[in-house]
Amino acid sequence: MVDGSTERTRTAKVDALLAMFGGQASTSYTRIATDKNGSSSARQTLDFSTPLDSLVPGASFSHQILQVKEKKQPDAEVRTSLLETPWQMMGAGVDLSLRRITKRQANTRTATYDAQLATQLEGKPLTAQYLTAHSAGGTSSNTETLKIDMPALNIFGSGLVEYNIDVTHKDGTKTSRPTMDLALPLGFISDGAELTYDIKQVERKKKPIQEVREFGLGLPLQLFGAEVSLSHLRKSAREPGDYHVYHDSDLSIQTQSLALAYHLSTTHGQIGATSSRPTMDLAVPLGFLGDGVKLVHTIKQIDQKKKPHQEVRETLLEQVPLDLFGATARLSYGLKSIREAGDYRVVRDSSFTVPLAGESLKITRQFTNVPLASGVKRTGLTTIDLPEFKLFSDNATITARHAISENTGRADYRKTDIDVTYQPLAGLELIGNYQIDDHGASASRDRQALARWHLTKNLSLNALFHQLNDSSDVARMVRNLYLTRESADNGLSVQAGYTTWGQPGEDPDGAGDLRVSFGDTSYVQLTGRLSEYDEKKWQRYDQPILQLALVSGDPDKLSVKLEYEDHPARLAPMQGIKFAFPALGGDMKLGAVANPVGRDGKTVQSADLFEVSLNRPLFSGINMDAGYRYWDYGSSPSGEAVIDYVRCKLEGGEEDDLGKLAVGFRSGDFVPDPSDKKKALPKSILEVDYAKSIGSAGRILVQAYRAKFADPNHGAEGGIEGQLECGSEDALGKLVVGFSSGDRTPKPEDKKKPRAEKIAQLKYTKSFGDMGQVHLAVYRPQYPDAGYTLSHESLEGALKYGHLTLGYQSGVAVPRENGQKIVPYSVFSLQYEDRWTENSRLIITLNRTTPPQNREDLERSLEGRVEYTTPF
């Protein structure tokens, strides 16, 4: 008897040997019965096995019956029969096994037949398996599977072919996965040349759902003493509604003096979308400069749909040895140029490593030059890292780092860091840091010293000294002494300390701070803080603040959070409770807070706040996210006792299908602050967004909103913006049709001009690679004042060929320069640009302007400009 329970087990076993089929068969019967607390269970097994040497040498047969009876569980029975037999076929050994398994439980019966055959072809294993399973009763299903795995067989002398197939029938659905790999040597071309062909197919219900074909060619050659390797792979992938072809080409040339590698990856889509990624690497060893020195030049190009063309060229000189005071230093220098769409930048990297006292002194420099119309923007960073030195003993070390940051048009920024660590005793650490920030016109110094004494494994006493001198040389000193207890396994963690602050020579002010944490949210977690000072403003509170939070539970089941906060700035303490749990088919949150802060996050409200939110899927991929906020002010001076706000957003669909649609409404606290701080805050906003992708042809985007204001004189604001994009710049051209109205129209650069109510636009862009580009745009604005002179179409066009750019702008497309009183009606421009070096270029510009039609007294004008820029 154990803990008031009783248990008894009875075991019976019988073994017998019989002479059958020229051998000795064995039979075993076992029964195990258990009685526990008045309930009984039984398990009985019958095993039978016999050799079949008289029929087939080495063959055998076995049969097993397993029966299980348990209280509150239906009786179960499993019967397993296994026949294993080897024989010779076409001079090869064949192993055959047949297995039958039947299972019965309650009203369900499952029968499984498994046949496996294993042999060898040309000394390599060949396996085949046929599996069928039938289930009847409570659940009915039929499954048939055929798998054949052939080895790689030799054909045509030394070629290899391999074939595998996996066919499954399940409940009337057929899935077929044949795979074939073929490799043929091309010795008549060169040694090691090979042709490969692979095919993989997936078929379901007699319909192909995926097909992948790969065709590969590899050619190693010897040309003029150089090792040349050329390979090409063509891969096609076909799925319903989609078809892609991939090309990968590799060329490598290896000689004693250089190594060249070229790789080109190209993808062609079903509707003509193309992307390419050519890459070239050239490595030239420079042994005359030292061991391991080499020059590497890399060119990478990426041309991808819906992304700008990018080209990266990089030259790197690696590990040049230099003799310096009897030591060997190493120098590396790299130059990288990056072009992406209309952007261009040059990056220089260099590193210099010097052995020093068994360690390494490292100097690194990185500079980026970005050519602009007004000149060259230059940014740079230089760092000097000193190695770690020992001070007086192995327990004391010092490290230092100096960084210089440069930016065109700004003073250099210099930063120096010095760190010292010392461990005089076991468990005692002394850490010091000295930092100087020099911004050119101003500088600040920061000194910190920390002493940490580990009293026990989880308990430490810490003393911190911090002195900061800002640019005006006004110092502030902070001294902090605190005791920290860190606990694992969700135990109690405490940090208690006392801090003093002030300027040198003055009586410091001081206050205490206590922080605790205990438990885990899976059960109960309690966190709290009691503080007497504001650590941001370094001011002492008239009374200490108290913050408490208690969290328990998992939001996927039920989570509860209690909050409390009180300090002198409050008229009353903040008290809140929040719940999170699944409900109504989604995730729900409830909350009630007394005296919370308002939407500005600072002002305390003398009110009770109640909130509820629900996020759940509705139907057919539509998701709803809704929230409600209720303010109860009681007796408000304004006479408004309660205010409520709502938000709701419905979103669903996919861009690649029928489109993605989102409809949202927000009011009150849920309305975001306007980007223009001078504008009034809307009372409510209604938003609608729709996006639809047209495969690789283009995309449709529509965005609309409507805002209402509390002031009836303000009226309403709103706008709509739509865009249809199709084609590709590198193919037939990219066409964009757009429309915007209301606040969605762009603001005019000339603040004195009215803002258009509506603007329709049509843009077309065609790229000819390195040859040039064509850009055309037509705008149709509509203004509130029908008599405004620019209320008609305007044009914008540009033709770029080589170094020349021919441009035309009219109407709203003409840029508005600051201080220009009269805006030209049109501008015709011709520009020549030639870049001589990375930092210098020549620009010649001719502009011919035409005045507005209503200013006949103004003459046409012609202006020219020559610009030459250098890095100095």
FIZA-890321 format. One record per residue (C-alpha): x, y, z. Coordinates in steps of 0.1 Angstrom, whole numbers, padded with zeros to 4 digits, always signed. Example, Ala and Ser with C-alpha at 12.3 -4.5 7.8 and 13.67 -1.06 7.14 Angstrom:
BEGIN
+0123-0045+0078 +0137-0011+0071 
//
This chain:
BEGIN
+0000+0000+0000 +0014+0034-0010 -0004+0067-0002 -0037+0048+0003 -0036+0032-0031 -0034-0006-0039 -0017-0021-0070 -0012-0058-0079 +0004-0072-0111 +0002-0108-0124 +0024-0121-0152 +0021-0155-0171 +0045-0166-0198 +0046-0198-0219 +0074-0207-0245 +0073-0237-0269 +0095-0251-0297 +0081-0270-0327 +0097-0288-0357 +0083-0273-0389 +0095-0269-0425 +0128-0286-0419 +0136-0262-0390 +0126-0253-0355 +0097-0229-0349 +0093-0210-0317 +0061-0198-0300 +0058-0175-0270 +0027-0163-0251 +0028-0136-0224 +0000-0121-0203 +0004-0092-0179 -0026-0082-0158 -0027-0052-0134 -0052-0044-0107 -0051-0009-0093 -0077+0007-0070 -0104-0016-0081 -0097-0012-0119 -0079-0038-0140 -0060-0038-0173 -0045-0066-0193 -0018-0069-0220 -0012-0102-0238 +0012-0110-0266 +0015-0141-0289 +0048-0144-0310 +0053-0171-0336 +0083-0174-0359 +0096-0202-0381 +0123-0207-0408 +0113-0217-0443 +0146-0233-0454 +0128-0262-0469 +0110-0239-0493 +0136-0211-0499 +0170-0212-0482 +0173-0183-0458 +0136-0175-0458 +0116-0169-0426 +0081-0161-0414 +0069-0144-0382 +0035-0135-0368 +0027-0114-0337 -0006-0107-0320 -0009-0079-0294 -0041-0073-0274 -0045-0045-0249 -0075-0040-0225 -0077-0009-0203 -0104+0007-0183 -0121+0037-0200 -0102+0028-0232 -0115+0007-0262 -0099-0027-0266 -0070-0026-0291 -0055-0054-0312 -0025-0053-0335 -0015-0082-0358 +0018-0082-0376 +0029-0108-0402 +0063-0107-0418 +0078-0128-0446 +0114-0124-0456 +0130-0144-0484 +0162-0140-0504 +0167-0155-0539 +0189-0152-0570 +0176-0133-0601 +0197-0128-0632 +0228-0136-0613 +0222-0111-0585 +0209-0115-0550 +0175-0102-0542 +0160-0096-0507 +0123-0095-0505 +0102-0087-0475 +0064-0087-0472 +0048-0072-0441 +0011-0071-0432 -0001-0051-0402 -0037-0049-0390 -0049-0027-0362 -0084-0027-0345 -0096-0002-0320 -0133+0005-0313 -0150+0007-0347 -0118+0015-0366 -0098-0011-0386 -0066-0003-0404 -0047-0027-0427 -0012-0019-0441 +0007-0040-0466 +0044-0032-0471 +0065-0049-0498 +0102-0040-0501 +0127-0053-0526 +0165-0047-0525 +0191-0059-0550 +0222-0046-0567 +0229-0034-0603 +0265-0031-0613 +0275-0034-0576 +0252-0006-0566 +0220-0008-0545 +0186-0008-0562 +0155-0005-0539 +0118-0006-0545 +0089-0003-0521 +0052-0006-0524 +0030+0005-0495 -0007+0004-0493 -0029+0013-0463 -0067+0010-0459 -0086+0024-0430 -0123+0017-0424 -0148+0023-0396 -0147+0056-0378 -0125+0072-0405 -0120+0058-0440 -0090+0065-0462 -0069+0046-0488 -0032+0053-0495 -0009+0036-0520 +0028+0046-0525 +0054+0033-0549 +0090+0043-0546 +0118+0032-0569 +0154+0043-0562 +0179+0034-0590 +0216+0038-0586 +0237+0059-0609 +0244+0034-0638 +0271+0036-0663 +0260+0044-0699 +0280+0051-0731 +0312+0039-0714 +0316+0063-0685 +0283+0083-0685 +0259+0080-0655 +0221+0080-0654 +0200+0079-0623 +0162+0076-0621 +0139+0078-0591 +0101+0079-0588 +0077+0084-0560 +0040+0078-0568 +0013+0082-0541 -0025+0076-0544 -0045+0089-0515 -0083+0091-0514 -0085+0094-0552 -0057+0119-0555 -0025+0109-0573 +0008+0126-0567 +0038+0117-0589 +0074+0129-0584 +0097+0114-0610 +0134+0125-0610 +0161+0118-0635 +0197+0128-0635 +0220+0123-0665 +0257+0130-0668 +0277+0124-0700 +0314+0130-0704 +0327+0149-0734 +0362+0135-0736 +0364+0143-0773 +0364+0180-0764 +0387+0180-0733 +0394+0160-0702 +0368+0165-0676 +0342+0181-0699 +0307+0170-0690 +0271+0174-0700 +0244+0171-0674 +0206+0170-0676 +0182+0168-0646 +0144+0168-0646 +0120+0169-0616 +0082+0168-0620 +0054+0169-0595 +0019+0159-0607 -0013+0159-0588 -0047+0147-0601 -0032+0142-0636 -0022+0179-0636 +0014+0191-0634 +0019+0215-0606 +0057+0219-0608 +0084+0210-0633 +0121+0218-0630 +0146+0211-0658 +0183+0217-0655 +0208+0216-0684 +0244+0220-0676 +0277+0221-0695 +0312+0222-0680 +0344+0227-0702 +0378+0227-0686 +0405+0237-0712 +0442+0244-0715 +0449+0276-0735 +0485+0289-0739 +0495+0275-0706 +0465+0288-0687 +0438+0268-0670 +0404+0278-0684 +0371+0266-0670 +0338+0274-0687 +0304+0263-0674 +0268+0271-0682 +0236+0261-0664 +0201+0266-0678 +0173+0260-0653 +0136+0263-0661 +0108+0262-0635 +0072+0259-0645 +0042+0262-0622 +0006+0270-0629 +0005+0306-0640 +0042+0311-0637 +0073+0302-0657 +0109+0313-0652 +0142+0305-0669 +0175+0309-0651 +0209+0312-0668 +0241+0309-0648 +0275+0312-0667 +0309+0310-0651 +0343+0316-0667 +0376+0313-0648 +0412+0318-0661 +0441+0308-0638 +0477+0314-0646 +0508+0318-0625 +0504+0356-0626 +0467+0362-0623 +0433+0347-0616 +0401+0359-0634 +0366+0348-0626 +0334+0360-0644 +0299+0350-0634 +0266+0360-0650 +0232+0352-0636 +0201+0361-0656 +0164+0354-0650 +0136+0357-0676 +0100+0357-0664 +0068+0347-0681 +0058+0382-0690 +0092+0394-0701 +0106+0406-0667 +0144+0402-0668 +0170+0406-0641 +0208+0401-0644 +0237+0400-0620 +0271+0400-0637 +0301+0397-0615 +0339+0398-0623 +0368+0392-0600 +0404+0397-0610 +0432+0388-0586 +0468+0396-0594 +0495+0384-0570 +0522+0410-0563 +0550+0388-0549 +0576+0414-0556 +0560+0435-0528 +0560+0406-0503 +0544+0373-0494 +0506+0372-0496 +0503+0406-0513 +0478+0408-0541 +0456+0432-0560 +0419+0423-0563 +0395+0441-0587 +0357+0433-0585 +0328+0444-0607 +0292+0436-0596 +0261+0446-0615 +0225+0440-0604 +0196+0447-0627 +0164+0437-0610 +0127+0444-0616 +0112+0472-0595 +0146+0481-0582 +0172+0505-0595 +0202+0493-0614 +0232+0490-0592 +0269+0487-0602 +0297+0483-0576 +0334+0485-0587 +0360+0477-0560 +0398+0476-0561 +0417+0463-0531 +0454+0461-0524 +0459+0436-0495 +0485+0430-0469 +0515+0451-0482 +0544+0446-0457 +0564+0477-0445 +0595+0476-0423 +0590+0500-0394 +0616+0503-0366 +0625+0466-0370 +0589+0454-0371 +0568+0444-0401 +0536+0465-0405 +0508+0457-0429 +0489+0481-0452 +0457+0475-0470 +0440+0500-0493 +0406+0497-0511 +0387+0519-0535 +0350+0513-0542 +0326+0531-0565 +0288+0526-0563 +0262+0536-0589 +0225+0531-0582 +0199+0549-0603 +0209+0585-0603 +0232+0582-0572 +0270+0579-0573 +0294+0576-0545 +0331+0567-0540 +0343+0550-0509 +0380+0547-0498 +0391+0523-0471 +0426+0519-0457 +0440+0501-0427 +0475+0502-0412 +0485+0476-0386 +0517+0479-0366 +0530+0453-0341 +0534+0469-0307 +0544+0452-0274 +0531+0418-0285 +0498+0434-0297 +0488+0455-0327 +0482+0492-0332 +0456+0497-0359 +0447+0528-0378 +0417+0527-0402 +0404+0554-0425 +0372+0554-0445 +0361+0583-0468 +0330+0586-0489 +0327+0612-0517 +0292+0619-0532 +0292+0642-0563 +0264+0668-0562 +0254+0696-0584 +0268+0721-0559 +0301+0702-0554 +0313+0671-0537 +0300+0660-0503 +0327+0643-0483 +0323+0622-0452 +0351+0604-0434 +0360+0585-0403 +0395+0579-0390 +0401+0556-0360 +0433+0548-0340 +0430+0518-0317 +0458+0512-0292 +0464+0477-0280 +0457+0466-0245 +0487+0473-0222 +0494+0459-0187 +0499+0484-0159 +0522+0474-0131 +0507+0439-0130 +0486+0414-0150 +0455+0426-0130 +0456+0461-0145 +0451+0471-0181 +0446+0502-0202 +0431+0507-0237 +0426+0538-0258 +0408+0548-0290 +0407+0580-0309 +0382+0588-0337 +0379+0617-0361 +0347+0622-0381 +0346+0646-0410 +0317+0660-0430 +0316+0686-0457 +0305+0720-0444 +0308+0710-0407 +0336+0711-0382 +0355+0679-0375 +0342+0658-0346 +0369+0642-0325 +0363+0617-0297 +0389+0601-0274 +0382+0572-0251 +0406+0558-0224 +0396+0528-0203 +0414+0514-0173 +0405+0483-0154 +0421+0470-0122 +0414+0440-0100 +0435+0443-0068 +0415+0416-0049 +0393+0387-0058 +0358+0400-0062 +0368+0437-0064 +0368+0455-0097 +0379+0491-0104 +0369+0506-0137 +0378+0540-0150 +0368+0559-0182 +0380+0592-0196 +0362+0606-0226 +0367+0638-0246 +0342+0650-0272 +0355+0678-0294 +0330+0694-0319 +0354+0720-0331 +0339+0751-0315 +0330+0733-0283 +0343+0703-0263 +0332+0683-0233 +0350+0660-0210 +0335+0630-0193 +0351+0612-0164 +0337+0580-0148 +0351+0557-0121 +0333+0526-0109 +0342+0503-0080 +0323+0470-0078 +0327+0446-0049 +0311+0412-0053 +0301+0403-0017 +0285+0370-0028 +0275+0354-0061 +0244+0375-0065 +0251+0404-0042 +0274+0434-0051 +0282+0468-0037 +0288+0495-0063 +0303+0530-0060 +0301+0553-0091 +0317+0587-0096 +0308+0607-0127 +0320+0642-0136 +0310+0659-0169 +0324+0692-0181 +0303+0706-0210 +0315+0731-0236 +0310+0761-0212 +0333+0743-0188 +0305+0740-0162 +0311+0708-0143 +0285+0685-0128 +0295+0658-0104 +0274+0627-0096 +0282+0602-0069 +0262+0570-0066 +0264+0542-0040 +0241+0513-0045 +0236+0477-0035 +0225+0452-0061 +0210+0418-0056 +0205+0398-0088 +0186+0366-0085 +0180+0338-0110 +0149+0315-0112 +0126+0345-0109 +0136+0353-0073 +0139+0386-0056 +0160+0413-0074 +0168+0445-0055 +0187+0477-0063 +0190+0502-0035 +0211+0533-0037 +0218+0569-0027 +0229+0595-0052 +0244+0630-0047 +0250+0656-0074 +0261+0692-0078 +0289+0714-0090 +0324+0713-0075 +0328+0736-0044 +0290+0736-0037 +0271+0716-0011 +0257+0686-0030 +0221+0676-0030 +0212+0639-0025 +0184+0615-0026 +0177+0577-0025 +0162+0553-0050 +0148+0517-0045 +0138+0493-0072 +0126+0457-0067 +0114+0429-0089 +0100+0395-0080 +0084+0365-0097 +0075+0356-0132 +0045+0366-0154 +0035+0329-0158 +0025+0331-0121 +0029+0365-0106 +0055+0392-0112 +0058+0423-0090 +0079+0453-0099 +0082+0485-0079 +0102+0517-0076 +0105+0543-0048 +0125+0573-0058 +0132+0607-0042 +0147+0625-0073 +0143+0631-0111 +0174+0614-0127 +0168+0634-0160 +0167+0669-0145 +0188+0661-0114 +0162+0676-0091 +0149+0663-0058 +0111+0657-0054 +0093+0673-0025 +0079+0639-0018 +0091+0605-0032 +0074+0589-0062 +0060+0554-0059 +0055+0531-0089 +0041+0495-0086 +0031+0470-0112 +0018+0434-0109 +0014+0411-0139 +0001+0376-0140 -0009+0352-0167 -0005+0346-0204 -0024+0368-0229 -0032+0337-0249 -0052+0325-0219 -0057+0353-0194 -0033+0381-0184 -0039+0407-0156 -0019+0438-0149 -0023+0461-0120 -0006+0495-0119 -0001+0523-0093 +0018+0555-0095 +0019+0585-0072 +0042+0616-0069 +0038+0652-0059 +0031+0665-0094 -0002+0645-0094 -0035+0657-0080 -0043+0621-0073 -0026+0587-0077 -0028+0567-0110 -0045+0534-0105 -0052+0509-0133 -0061+0474-0141 -0057+0458-0176 -0069+0424-0189 -0058+0405-0221 -0075+0373-0231 -0089+0355-0262 -0126+0362-0268 -0151+0366-0296 -0128+0347-0320 -0098+0370-0314 -0076+0388-0289 -0094+0412-0265 -0080+0438-0241 -0098+0456-0214 -0085+0484-0192 -0096+0509-0166 -0073+0537-0153 -0079+0564-0128 -0061+0598-0133 -0040+0588-0163 -0019+0611-0185 -0035+0626-0216 -0025+0621-0253 +0006+0643-0248 +0020+0617-0223 +0026+0644-0197 -0005+0661-0185 -0024+0643-0157 -0061+0640-0163 -0086+0642-0134 -0107+0615-0149 -0113+0578-0153 -0103+0561-0185 -0119+0529-0198 -0106+0511-0229 -0115+0480-0249 -0099+0466-0281 -0105+0435-0302 -0084+0421-0330 -0099+0392-0348 -0103+0376-0383 -0138+0380-0397 -0142+0360-0429 -0125+0353-0462 -0092+0367-0450 -0107+0400-0436 -0092+0411-0403 -0107+0436-0379 -0088+0457-0354 -0112+0479-0333 -0109+0500-0301 -0130+0521-0279 -0119+0547-0253 -0142+0563-0227 -0132+0593-0206 -0153+0601-0175 -0144+0635-0160 -0173+0636-0135 -0181+0673-0130 -0160+0690-0156 -0156+0729-0155 -0164+0729-0192 -0196+0710-0185 -0185+0680-0206 -0186+0651-0182 -0178+0622-0206 -0160+0619-0240 -0157+0588-0260 -0135+0579-0290 -0134+0549-0314 -0112+0534-0339 -0118+0506-0364 -0099+0491-0393 -0109+0464-0417 -0081+0449-0438 -0079+0420-0461 -0070+0405-0495 -0036+0401-0512 -0020+0423-0538 -0012+0394-0560 -0049+0383-0560 -0079+0406-0561 -0060+0433-0543 -0054+0444-0507 -0080+0468-0492 -0079+0486-0459 -0107+0508-0445 -0102+0527-0412 -0119+0552-0390 -0103+0571-0361 -0116+0598-0338 -0103+0618-0308 -0072+0604-0291 -0067+0579-0319 -0062+0606-0345 -0024+0612-0351 -0010+0646-0346 -0007+0666-0379 +0028+0669-0395 +0022+0706-0397 +0021+0718-0360 +0003+0749-0371 -0027+0731-0384 -0057+0722-0363 -0061+0686-0350 -0088+0668-0368 -0118+0655-0348 -0120+0623-0369 -0104+0607-0400 -0117+0582-0425 -0091+0564-0446 -0092+0540-0475 -0062+0523-0490 -0062+0498-0520 -0032+0481-0537 -0033+0456-0565 -0003+0440-0582 -0007+0430-0619 +0019+0403-0619 +0051+0415-0633 +0033+0441-0655 +0027+0468-0629 +0008+0479-0598 -0023+0499-0589 -0023+0521-0557 -0052+0542-0544 -0052+0562-0511 -0080+0584-0499 -0089+0601-0466 -0114+0625-0452 -0109+0646-0420 -0135+0665-0399 -0128+0692-0374 -0145+0704-0342 -0147+0740-0354 -0176+0741-0379 -0160+0771-0396 -0130+0749-0405 -0150+0727-0428 -0135+0694-0439 -0103+0683-0455 -0095+0653-0475 -0079+0640-0506 -0073+0611-0529 -0042+0599-0546 -0040+0571-0572 -0014+0556-0594 -0012+0530-0621 +0023+0517-0629 +0031+0493-0657 +0061+0482-0678 +0098+0484-0672 +0123+0511-0680 +0147+0485-0695 +0120+0468-0717 +0094+0488-0736 +0094+0515-0710 +0078+0524-0678 +0044+0542-0678 +0029+0558-0647 -0006+0574-0647 -0014+0593-0615 -0041+0615-0600 -0042+0635-0567 -0066+0659-0552 -0070+0679-0520 -0043+0676-0494 -0027+0649-0515 -0015+0674-0541 +0020+0686-0536 +0026+0720-0520 +0039+0746-0544 +0075+0757-0539 +0064+0793-0543 +0045+0799-0511 +0026+0828-0527 +0010+0806-0553 -0022+0787-0546 -0023+0750-0541 -0038+0730-0569 -0071+0713-0561 -0064+0685-0585 -0035+0673-0605 -0035+0645-0631 -0002+0633-0645 +0012+0609-0671 +0049+0599-0670 +0069+0577-0693 +0105+0566-0688 +0127+0545-0711 +0163+0535-0704 +0188+0525-0730 +0215+0513-0705 +0247+0532-0708 +0235+0550-0739 +0210+0573-0722 +0174+0577-0711 +0142+0593-0722 +0117+0609-0698 +0084+0625-0706 +0057+0638-0682 +0024+0657-0687 +0006+0674-0658 -0029+0688-0657 -0035+0709-0626 -0068+0725-0616 -0068+0755-0592 -0095+0770-0569 -0093+0802-0589 -0105+0794-0625 -0087+0825-0638 -0053+0814-0625 -0028+0815-0654 -0013+0780-0649 -0046+0762-0649 -0037+0742-0681 -0014+0714-0691 +0023+0715-0684 +0050+0694-0698 +0083+0680-0687 +0108+0661-0708 +0144+0650-0709 +0166+0632-0734 +0200+0621-0722 +0226+0607-0746 +0261+0603-0734 +0273+0635-0718 +0245+0656-0732 +0211+0662-0716 +0183+0680-0735 +0154+0692-0712 +0121+0710-0714 +0098+0722-0686 +0066+0742-0686 +0038+0752-0662 +0039+0736-0628 +0069+0715-0639 +0091+0746-0638 +0111+0747-0606 +0104+0777-0584 +0136+0793-0572 +0136+0813-0539 +0133+0850-0545 +0121+0847-0581 +0092+0871-0585 +0081+0860-0619 +0079+0823-0627 +0088+0815-0663 +0062+0797-0684 +0087+0774-0699 +0124+0765-0697 +0144+0749-0724 +0178+0736-0712 +0209+0720-0727 +0236+0706-0704 +0269+0690-0710 +0286+0671-0681 +0319+0653-0682 +0335+0637-0652 +0373+0637-0655 +0382+0622-0622 +0363+0610-0591 +0364+0645-0576 +0364+0668-0606 +0339+0674-0634 +0330+0700-0660 +0293+0712-0664 +0281+0735-0691 +0245+0746-0690 +0224+0767-0713 +0188+0778-0703 +0163+0796-0725 +0133+0809-0706 +0099+0821-0718 +0078+0845-0697 +0041+0838-0689 +0017+0847-0717 +0001+0875-0697 +0035+0893-0694 +0042+0904-0730 +0064+0932-0717 +0089+0907-0705 +0116+0895-0729 +0128+0860-0734 +0161+0853-0718 +0192+0831-0724 +0216+0822-0697 +0247+0800-0694 +0267+0785-0666 +0301+0767-0665 +0310+0748-0634 +0342+0731-0625 +0346+0713-0592 +0376+0698-0574 +0380+0681-0541 +0399+0711-0526 
//
